[in-house]
């Protein structure tokens, strides 16, 4: 009986984490704290809510929702310009997002 109970507990714990759980939560741009990402589960996929400050500091911040999928351990945003990979760096618990000009943006987990 104890053997079956142990197997049940292990299976339950494994199901709770789920693939891609390291991406879930709220993230803050390391260079611009007004730029944030919130990554949520959306059924079998994910939803990335990005909030950016208004252009030139005028007006309210803008929020956009973009679908994403986990493929080969990397979260991939599906944008009009193509697929954008979001990498998770386990050692620092940060995300890295490539930019258009070859640079990348780092996001740290919000406290």
C-alpha positions as CSV (number, residue, x, y, z in Angstrom):
1,X,0.0,0.0,0.0
2,X,2.8,2.4,0.9
3,X,4.4,1.7,-2.4
4,X,1.3,2.8,-4.3
5,X,0.9,5.9,-2.2
6,X,4.5,6.9,-2.9
7,X,4.0,6.4,-6.6
8,X,0.9,8.5,-6.5
9,X,2.7,11.4,-4.7
10,X,5.6,11.3,-7.1
11,X,3.2,11.4,-10.1
12,X,1.2,14.3,-8.6
13,X,4.4,16.3,-7.9
14,X,5.6,15.7,-11.5
15,X,2.3,16.9,-13.0
16,X,2.3,20.1,-10.9
17,X,5.6,21.4,-12.3
18,X,4.9,20.7,-15.9
19,X,7.0,21.4,-18.9
20,X,7.9,25.1,-19.2
21,X,7.0,26.0,-15.7
22,X,10.3,27.9,-15.3
23,X,8.9,30.5,-17.7
24,X,5.8,31.2,-15.8
25,X,5.4,34.4,-13.8
26,X,6.2,38.1,-14.0
27,X,9.5,39.3,-15.5
28,X,11.0,42.8,-15.5
29,X,13.4,44.2,-18.1
30,X,16.8,44.6,-16.4
31,X,17.5,47.9,-18.1
32,X,13.9,49.3,-18.2
33,X,11.7,48.3,-15.3
34,X,8.6,49.8,-17.0
35,X,8.9,47.0,-19.6
36,X,7.5,43.8,-18.2
37,X,6.5,40.3,-19.3
38,X,3.9,38.1,-17.7
39,X,3.9,34.5,-18.9
40,X,0.8,32.4,-18.4
41,X,-0.3,29.0,-19.3
42,X,-3.0,29.0,-22.0
43,X,-4.2,25.4,-22.3
44,X,-1.3,23.4,-24.0
45,X,0.5,26.6,-24.9
46,X,1.4,29.9,-23.3
47,X,0.4,33.6,-23.4
48,X,3.0,36.3,-23.1
49,X,1.6,39.7,-21.9
50,X,4.2,42.4,-22.6
51,X,3.8,45.9,-21.2
52,X,5.9,48.6,-22.7
53,X,6.1,52.3,-21.7
54,X,4.5,54.8,-24.1
55,X,6.7,56.1,-26.9
56,X,8.6,59.2,-25.9
57,X,7.1,59.1,-22.5
58,X,3.7,60.4,-23.7
59,X,0.5,58.6,-22.9
60,X,-0.1,55.3,-21.1
61,X,1.9,52.1,-21.3
62,X,0.8,49.6,-23.9
63,X,0.1,45.9,-23.3
64,X,0.1,43.2,-26.0
65,X,-0.8,39.5,-25.8
66,X,1.2,37.1,-27.9
67,X,0.8,33.4,-28.1
68,X,3.8,31.2,-27.5
69,X,4.7,27.5,-27.6
70,X,7.4,25.4,-25.9
71,X,9.6,23.6,-28.3
72,X,12.8,21.8,-27.4
73,X,12.8,23.5,-24.0
74,X,12.7,27.0,-25.5
75,X,9.6,29.2,-25.4
76,X,8.8,30.6,-28.8
77,X,6.7,33.7,-29.5
78,X,4.7,33.6,-32.7
79,X,4.9,37.2,-34.0
80,X,4.0,38.9,-37.4
81,X,7.8,39.1,-38.1
82,X,8.4,35.4,-37.4
83,X,9.2,33.2,-34.4
84,X,11.1,34.8,-31.5
85,X,12.9,32.4,-29.0
86,X,12.9,33.2,-25.3
87,X,15.6,31.5,-23.5
88,X,15.7,30.8,-19.7
89,X,19.0,30.9,-18.0
90,X,18.7,28.6,-15.0
91,X,21.9,29.8,-13.2
92,X,20.6,33.3,-12.9
93,X,16.8,32.7,-13.3
94,X,16.6,35.2,-16.1
95,X,15.1,35.3,-19.5
96,X,16.9,36.5,-22.7
97,X,15.0,37.8,-25.7
98,X,16.8,38.6,-29.0
99,X,16.4,42.0,-30.5
100,X,16.1,43.1,-34.1
101,X,19.6,44.5,-34.4
102,X,21.5,41.5,-32.9
103,X,21.3,42.7,-29.3
104,X,19.3,40.9,-26.6
105,X,17.2,42.0,-23.7
106,X,17.5,40.4,-20.3
107,X,14.5,40.0,-18.0
108,X,14.7,39.1,-14.3
109,X,11.9,37.6,-12.3
110,X,9.8,40.2,-10.5
111,X,9.8,40.1,-6.7
